[in-house]
Amino acid sequence: LSVISLDGDPVTANTPHLVQATYRTADGQSIGTQPVTWTIDPPVTGVSIGPSPTTTGADGKTVTSIEYTGSGTATATVKASAGTTPDIGTL
């Protein structure tokens, strides 16, 4: 499970920012129709993510949005998890 920013870094305050997870097997095959749970870990005041969970498409990809509603700057880690083990990716 890999996670990337679709809008680049850093996140601009009060502007939705898209992040994408790609879920694949060890040999690179896409894993479709799987729920991916998104969190900010650890939680950061003013940073939200959603919707969560989202579901991967046939290409193994799914997208959600992160937003910072505070002032100044904040550092947050986006975590995506999927599967029963679970598989985890961070950004």
C-alpha positions as CSV (number, residue, x, y, z in Angstrom):
1,L,0.0,0.0,0.0
2,S,1.6,3.3,-1.1
3,V,0.4,6.8,-0.4
4,I,1.2,9.9,-2.4
5,S,0.1,13.6,-2.5
6,L,-1.7,14.5,-5.7
7,D,-1.4,18.3,-5.0
8,G,2.3,18.5,-3.9
9,D,3.6,19.7,-0.5
10,P,2.9,21.6,1.6
11,V,-0.8,21.7,2.3
12,T,-2.2,25.2,2.1
13,A,-4.4,26.2,5.0
14,N,-8.2,26.1,4.4
15,T,-7.8,24.4,1.0
16,P,-8.6,20.7,0.4
17,H,-5.6,18.6,-0.6
18,L,-5.9,15.3,-2.4
19,V,-4.0,12.2,-1.3
20,Q,-4.0,8.8,-3.1
21,A,-3.4,5.3,-2.0
22,T,-2.5,2.5,-4.4
23,Y,-3.0,-1.1,-3.2
24,R,-1.1,-3.8,-5.0
25,T,0.1,-7.4,-4.3
26,A,3.8,-8.0,-3.8
27,D,4.2,-8.8,-7.5
28,G,2.5,-5.6,-8.6
29,Q,-1.1,-6.7,-9.3
30,S,-3.8,-4.1,-8.5
31,I,-6.2,-5.0,-5.6
32,G,-9.6,-3.5,-6.4
33,T,-12.8,-3.1,-4.4
34,Q,-11.0,-3.0,-1.1
35,P,-11.7,-0.5,1.7
36,V,-8.9,1.8,2.7
37,T,-9.1,3.5,6.1
38,W,-7.5,6.9,6.3
39,T,-6.2,8.6,9.5
40,I,-4.0,11.4,10.7
41,D,-1.6,9.5,13.1
42,P,-1.0,10.9,15.6
43,P,-4.0,13.3,15.5
44,V,-3.1,17.0,14.9
45,T,-5.4,19.9,15.9
46,G,-6.9,21.5,12.9
47,V,-6.1,18.7,10.5
48,S,-8.9,16.5,9.1
49,I,-9.1,13.8,6.6
50,G,-12.1,12.3,4.8
51,P,-14.0,10.6,3.5
52,S,-12.8,7.5,5.3
53,P,-13.0,4.7,4.4
54,T,-12.8,4.8,0.6
55,T,-12.7,1.9,-1.8
56,T,-10.1,1.1,-4.4
57,G,-11.0,0.9,-8.0
58,A,-10.0,-1.8,-10.4
59,D,-6.6,-0.1,-10.7
60,G,-6.1,-0.4,-7.0
61,K,-6.3,3.4,-6.4
62,T,-8.4,5.4,-4.1
63,V,-8.4,9.1,-3.2
64,T,-9.4,11.2,-0.2
65,S,-8.9,14.8,1.0
66,I,-6.9,16.3,3.8
67,E,-7.5,19.9,5.1
68,Y,-5.8,22.1,7.6
69,T,-8.1,24.7,9.2
70,G,-5.6,26.2,11.6
71,S,-3.3,29.2,11.2
72,G,0.5,29.1,10.9
73,T,1.9,25.7,10.1
74,A,1.3,22.1,11.2
75,T,3.0,18.8,10.5
76,A,0.8,15.7,10.0
77,T,1.3,12.1,9.0
78,V,-1.3,10.6,6.7
79,K,-1.8,6.9,7.3
80,A,-3.8,4.6,5.0
81,S,-4.5,1.0,6.0
82,A,-6.2,-1.9,4.1
83,G,-6.6,-5.6,4.5
84,T,-6.9,-7.8,7.6
85,T,-3.2,-7.7,8.6
86,P,-3.4,-4.6,7.8
87,D,-1.1,-3.3,5.1
88,I,-0.1,0.3,5.9
89,G,1.2,3.2,3.9
90,T,2.2,6.7,5.2
91,L,2.9,10.1,3.7
